[in-house]
């Protein structure tokens, strides 16, 4: 389905309005030469392939407007089988662009001699009129395409992470989930606080999915990931010519896209002060003004924001507006770091191991006590995100059904001095020996490879084979 056909109801209403203004019939066809909309005789032809394909094909391929002044005498119509039955007398057409390619055509049609006379007389003015009419349709196509991209991103995310539920039974996490559930159906602003990787975006998605706005797409924007000079245009949009490099016809901002839905402003502490001022005004007035524009656009949005910074300290230092802070901090929710809820670590480990077993086709069933202890002792500065990444790493590299201490990355295994507590010297040396052999031998190594390894380690082949068997590395 072409983009124009996707917005067919809008286009049909559009041509009816244009036809009423011009007192002439109007039609729109897409790049596949299917009639998308029409008035008069062509209202009954919507969905059919147009008869005068040669004329419209020429416009689609050239990207230039055209005119048939006299249908019966025009060369474009000589090959048309329906020429003798055609009701048209004249046709003025203009291309509709999308990303610099012709997406379709809008045309004014004369079915009567008087209309034909007026069309030819005012051709230049009508061409200019069609130019601006096509630009308005292009703007609608831009918005539709942006929504389609966002929908595809959400579907992809949902396929990857269908379950946004938080895993854990710690009191602090239970409290955060409880507050989120209570305020989900409200329109009040939620301020999520917590270190990077604690699940703030997942919490925002959960709140949105439980809200009355769940049928609409939640719009997310990371304020720290956008260059400072582009944050305002990303949030509020801009008009054509607003600044150097601005797109033709301007662009829709995230706040407009989030109308009737939820907008999630991640890392809001990184928002520049001038943009904070405009954001405060939008939150107070529920209206957005694009950069370079004078029109105020009403928006109905629910705001969820998040930060991993000490926002109160930023307010004291003048780096964050105090009035905006109070406007946003209506319902604060604190997400605890993973080190503050260590009782949840075994549950998370099990969940993500099973997740990656299924995703990667592996069958890891358990973690050895020593490996489990090392994982529990680790500080997890990256929180749940880091733990998830480690489980993905293990699912990729572990070839057996059990994760051993030697399988863990060195920075986790050696993090705590307590890692080797109560270990005998023999156990410590065996662990190190296994790690060395694991790093030097590859799966399916040939006899020649093993002979070379024994030689490089200055041990006999029998000793190497014995140790490989001991550590299940054969």
N, C-alpha and C positions, 0 to 999 in steps of 0.2 A: 504494500500500500504506500502510495506517495505521500509526502508531507501535506500537500494540499488536500488530498482526500481525507487525511486524518482530521483536518479542521473543517470538513465540508459544511456542517451546520453554520459555523461562523461565516464561511465564504458565501453561502447562499443568502444569508441575511444581509451580508455586505453588498452583493450585487443588486439586491432588491432596493436597498437604500440609494445606491449610485444611480440606478435606472430611474428612480423617482426624481432625483435631482436633475438629471440630463433630459428627462422625457424621451428616452431612447432605450432600446434593449441592450443588456450587457450579459456577457458570458465569460466564464473562466474555464480553461482547460489545463491539465497538468502536462508534465514532460512526456508522458506516455500517450498523449493526445486523447485522453479520456475527459469527457465533459464533467467538470466538478460542480459547476453551478450555472444557472442561467435564468433569464426572465423571458416572458412571452412564449413564443413557439419552443424555445430551447429549454424551458422548464421541464418539459416532458422527456427531454433527451439526456437528463443527468445520469451518468454511469455508462453512457454509450460512447463509442469512438466517434470523433468528429468526421464529417464527410470531406471537408476541404483540407485534407491532411498536408498537401503540398505547401500551402500558404503558411500554416502554423509550423510545419517542420522547418521551413526556411528561417522563421523567427527564432525557433529554439536553437538551431545550429549557429546562427549568426549573432544572436544576442542583441539584435537591433529591431526597433519597432518597424511596422509595415502597414500598408493600406491596400485594399482592393477598392478602387473607385467605381468600377462597373463589373459586377460579377460575371455577366454574360460575355464580356469582352476580355476579361483578364486572363493572361497566359497561365496563371496558377490554377485556374478553374477549368481549363480546356480538357484536362485528363480526368476530371471528376465525373463519375458515372451518373451522379444525381444533379448535374448542372442544370438540366432542363426542368428539373422539379424543385430547384432551390428557391427558397422564399427570400433569400438575401439580395439586397441591391448593392450594398457597400459594407466594408468591414475595416475598422481601424483597430489595430492590435498593438499591445505593448508587453514586453517580457517581464516576468516576475523572477527576481534573482534570489538565490539562497547560497551563501558561501561562494559568491562569484560565478555560480553556474545557474543556468536558466532552469527554474523549477516549474514554470508554467507560463500562461499568457492570460491577460485580461483584455477583452476587446469590446468595442461599441459597435453595434450592428444596426444597420438601417434596413427596415423591411418595407418602408414607404418612401416614395419619391421625395416628399417634403423633408423627411428625416435625412435622406441622403444628401439633399441640397444643403441643409444646415451643417451636416457633418463635414462636407467638403469645404464649405465656407469658413468654418471655425476650426479647421484641422489643427493648426498650430496650438491653439488654446486647449483643445481636447487632448492632444498629445501630452502637453504639460500636465493636464489634469490626471491623465492615466498614469503618468510617471509617479505622481505623489500618491495615487491610489495603490499602485504596486508597492511602493515603499512601505505603506501602512500594513499591507499583507505580509511583506517581508519581515517586518517587526514582529508580527504575530507568529510567523514561522520560526523566528529566532527563539521566542519564548517557548514555543512548543518543543523545539529541539532541545533546549536547555532542560526542560522538564523530563524529556525522554531520557537524556543522559543521566540525570539524577535518579530516575526510576531504575535504570539499568544498574547503576552503582549500588542502589539499595538491594535489588534482587540478588546481585552477586554477593553482597555482604550477608544477606539472609541465608544464602546457600552455604556460606562458609561458617557462619555463626548463627544458627537458627535458634539457639537457646541463650537468651540474655540473662537468665537467672543467675544470681550470685551464689557461689558455692561456699559454704562455711556456716559454722554454728557459733562463732565467737559472739559475745554480747555486743561489742561495738558494731560489728557488721549487721547483726540482727536489728539493732537500733536504727542504723542508717536505712535499711530496707523498709522497716516499719514506717519511718517518717515519709519516705518516698511514696509508699503505697497510699498513705493518708492524703497526700497533697496532689496526687496524680490528676484527679479530675478537676482540680482548681485551675484558674488562669494566673495565679500568683507566680511571681518570679522566683526561681530556685537558684541558689548559689552553691555549687558543689565545690568542696575544698578537699585537698588531699595531694599527696606526692604523685609524681609521674608514675603511671603504671598501676594505680590503685583501682581503676575501673570507672573513672568519671564519665567517659563517653558512653559506656555500657549502661550506667545508671541513668543518664539522660535519655537513652533509647528506651529503657524500661519505663520511665515516667511517661514518655510520649505514647508508648504502646498501651498504657493503661488509661490514657486520657480520652476525653471526648473528641480529640483531634486526631486520633490514630488512623483514620481513613485517609488523611493527607500525609504527604511526605515530610519527614522532619529534615530541615535544612541545617547542615553543620558547617561551621567555618572555624578554622584554627587561626586565631589572630597572630600567633607567633610565626606562622609559616608563610605569611604574605608580606612582601616588601612594604615598608612603612608608607611609601607614597601611593600604594595601590589599595590600602585597607578601606579607605572611604569609598572608592569606586566599586569595590567588591561588595560592600555592605549595602550601599544606597543606590548604585547604578549611576549612569551618566547619560547626557544628551549628546547628540552628534555635534562635533566641534568643540566639546567642553575643554579639551586639552590636546596637545600634540600626540598623535598616535591613537586617538579615540576612534572606535569602530564607526563605520557608516551606520546611521540610524541609532547610534548609542547602544546602551546595554542595560538589561534589567538587573537590579541588585538583589542580594540574597534576602533582604527584608520583603521585597515585593514577591519573590518566589515563595516565601514562608507565609503568605497571607492565608488565614484560616487554619494555620498549622503551628508548629513549634520551631523556633530557631535556637540552635545550640551554639553559643559563643565560647569556644574552648580557648584557654590561655588568655583570658580577657585582661590580665595584668599587663600584657604586652601591647595593648591597644594604645596608640598615640593620643596624647592629651587633646589635640584639636578634634579628633574623631570621637573621643569621649563626650565632648560638648554636644556634638550633633546627635550621638546616641541617646543622651539624656533627654534631649528635646523630642526625639522620636518616641521614647518610652512615655513621656508625659502627654504628648498630643496624639499619639497613635497615627501619625502621618509621616510620610517620607518625601523628601525633595531630592531629586537626582542632581548630581553635579552639573552645573550649567543650565539647570532648568528652573522654572518659576512656578510650576504646577505642584501642588501638594497632593500626594496620593495616599488615601486612607488605607491603613493596614490593620488587620486583626490577628495579632500574634501572641504566642506564649513564649516567654524568654527563659531559657535555662543557660546559665553561664558557669564557667569553671576556671579554677586557677590552682597552680601548685606553689604559688608565691605567698609571702606574708603580706596580704593586701592592706592590713591595718598599718604596717610599717611603711608601706608605699604611700598611703594617705598622709601619714605624718611627715614624710619627706617631700610631699608635693608632687609625687610621681603618678598619683591616681586621684581623680576628683572625689572629694568627700561626699558631695551631694549625689554623685552617681553611685558611690559605694552604698549609701543608705537606700537608694532606689533599688539596687540589685539584691542587697542582703536581707530580703524579706523572709525567705525560708532557707536558712543555711543547713547544709547536710555535710557532715565530716566523714570522709571515707578513710578508715584506718590503714596504716602501712602494714605490709605482710608480717613484719617482725613483731607487730603488736598483736597479732592473732595467729601465733604459731600453731595453735591447735587445728587450724584450718589447712595447714600445709599438706598433711597426708591426704586429705580429701581432694585438694587441688592436684596433687601429684597423680593420684589414681584417675581423676577425671581426664586430665590431659594425656596421660599415657593411653587410655582407652580411645580417646579422640584421635590421636595420631596412629594408633594401631589400625583403626578403621580407615583412616585417610591414606596411610602408606602401605597398607596390607601387611602389617607386622603382627607379632603375637607375643609381645612382652607381657608376662603375667605378674611379675613381682619385682621388688627392689630388696636387695640384701640389707640386713640390719645395719651394717656399717655404712653403706651408701645412704640409707635413710637417715642415720644419725648425722652424717655430713650435711645433708640437705636441710635438716632441721637446725643445725648449728650456723648455717650460712646466714648472712645479714639480709640478703635480698634487697639491695638498694633500688633495684628496678622493679620491685614488687611483683604483682601477679604477671605482668607482661614479661618480666625476666624469667620467672618460673616456667611460663608457657614456652618461651623460646628454648629453655634448657631441655624441657621434655621433648620438644621437636628434634633437638640435636641428638638426644639419646635414642629416640625412635629411629633415627637415620643410621646411627653408627653401631648400635648394639646388635649383634648377630644371634645371640642366645635369647632364651626366654626370661633371663634374670638380669637386672642391672646391678653390677658390682661397683664397689668403691673405685676401682681402677678405671671404670668407664666414665666417671665424672670428669669434667674439665678441671684442670689443675687449680684454677682460681677458687673453685668451690671446695675441692678436696683438701686443699692445703690452707683454706681460709682460717680455720680455727686451730689454735694450739691444742684444743681438746680432741682433735680428730683422731690422734693416736693414743688417747688416754686408755690405760689398761691394756695396751697392745704389748706383746712380747717383742723383743728385738727380731726374733725369727719372723713374726707376722709382718713387721714393718718392712724388713728386707724382702720378704716374699711379695708384698704389695708393690714395692718398687720394681722388683724383677719382672713382675707380670706387666707392668706399665711399659717397661723398656721393650720386652718381647712383642707386646701388642703394637707398639709404634714401628717395629722393624719388620714384622711379618705381615703379609697381606693374605686375604682369603684366597684359597686355591693356589698357594705358592707351589711352584714345581720343586722336585727333588734337588735340582741344581741350585735354585734360590735358597733352599734350606742349607745346602752344603756351604754356600757362600756366606750365609749368616753365621753358621757355626764357626767358620774360619775367622770371620771378622770379630766375633766375640771371644775367640781363642778358647773354645770349648770343643769337645768331641761331638760328632753327629749324634751319638747315642744320648749324651747328656742333653743336647738341644731337644731331641724328640721326647725325652722323658719330661722335660720342663713344659714343652708345648702341650703334652697330654695332661699334665698336672693342672695347667691353667685353661684347659679346654680351648686351645688355640690351633689345634691340628685342623 
